[in-house]
Amino acid sequence: MTQIDALALARDLIRRPSVTPADLGAMDIVHQALEGLGFACRRMKFGEIENLYARRGTARPNLCFAGHTDVVPVGDAGAWTSPPFEAALADGVLVGRGAVDMKGGIAAFVAAVAAILARGEPKGSLSFLITGDEEGMAFDGTRKVVEVLAAEGEAIDHCIVGEPSSSARLGDMIKIGRRGSINSWITVEGTQGHVAYPHRAANPVPVMIDLLSRLQARVLDGGYEAFQPSNLEITSVDVGNTASNVIPAEAKARLNIRFNPAHTGAELEAWIADTARAAGEGFSGKVTVTSVISGEAFLTRPGPFTDVVAAAIRETTGETTDLSTTGGTSDARFIRDLCPVLEFGLVGATMHAVDERVPVSQIRDLQATYERIIERYFETFSA
């Protein structure tokens, strides 16, 4: 069986400047590597986004690895110590956009699978779900691939998302859940007029203040199992009025709620809309709300799957891992509709930063840990 060098593969991927939604051959590199390992590879392109689902084997259980080849913009390229897509090596450290988030993780898992297959055939299946739309709006990536796989009845039993979940040391943290996220845009339309003649105008500002006050007054919850309390944050209030003697015609605001499994996105969306209607009662203008649910909250409760991953981490790194639900969102929010999912990958300290970087030794250690996870997984879940 072909052996794959994780460092070489990571450097090849970094050299493809795949800033969302561009791919520029990054998915081809993963495709070719997996095809060389005997995976049946299926490309799924939605809009501009390249996606890949690859599977080796037909038996269950099916352990899936999920990740993304797209990266965020580099920012000021001149602030980097080496070109962001050069994949430079300096004193045993790999520098480049995507080194941590998450081309290094993809390379480590592909290399781990190659090493496992060289030792024998697993008693089950291995699969990869790779997208090019994780760092963007995530409309045409994992979300749509999951919809297709679910409609076809594809069986995935468990999934590991290779996001950089580790905090300070490799394996000190895995993510077993994430809060959901909803964004809302609020517009209050009134009638512009002179401040001395308020009866001729309809001031949108008091309505907006009342609405935002009502929303902020609610304590959403006190937390949920392993989750912190949900929080609503007003991120923008804009009237755009440059005059002191003019009642403005319009007021706009934007807010975000990060919510735990005590809520659903639909419930919160309805609450915001109902509150907006109540605040607008008796107002001659118009109050409109547009909300987008980025993802629902989810929790993979501790059990045999998390035990397998935690034990493998302990055996290879010596770390007693923290089962965490902190942080933002990831594509795990979509995969949870197919199967139990968790996140485990490199230390995320430099992700999205100038000079994003990872020690080569950490990529090697991650590969070794992934190998042990695969071994333990099939020992535990194969019939």
RAZI-V682559 format. One record per run of one state. SS is the DSSP state (h for helix, s for strand, l for the rest). FROM is the first residue (numbers start at 1). TO is the last residue. Records with the same first field share a line. If there is no record, write none. Layout:
SS=FROM-TO / FROM-TO
This chain:
l=1-5 / 15-18 / 20-25 / 37-39 / 47-48 / 57-61 / 69-70 / 72-76 / 80-87 / 91-92 / 96-102 / 120-124 / 132-141 / 153-157 / 162-165 / 167-172 / 176-176 / 179-179 / 190-190 / 192-192 / 201-201 / 203-203 / 218-223 / 225-226 / 228-230 / 239-245 / 248-249 / 260-264 / 280-285 / 296-297 / 300-303 / 318-321 / 325-331 / 336-339 / 344-346 / 348-356 / 382-383
h=6-14 / 26-36 / 77-79 / 103-119 / 142-152 / 195-200 / 204-217 / 265-279 / 304-317 / 332-335 / 360-381
s=19-19 / 40-46 / 49-56 / 62-68 / 71-71 / 88-90 / 93-95 / 125-131 / 158-161 / 166-166 / 173-175 / 177-178 / 180-189 / 191-191 / 193-194 / 202-202 / 224-224 / 227-227 / 231-238 / 246-247 / 250-259 / 286-295 / 298-299 / 322-324 / 340-343 / 347-347 / 357-359
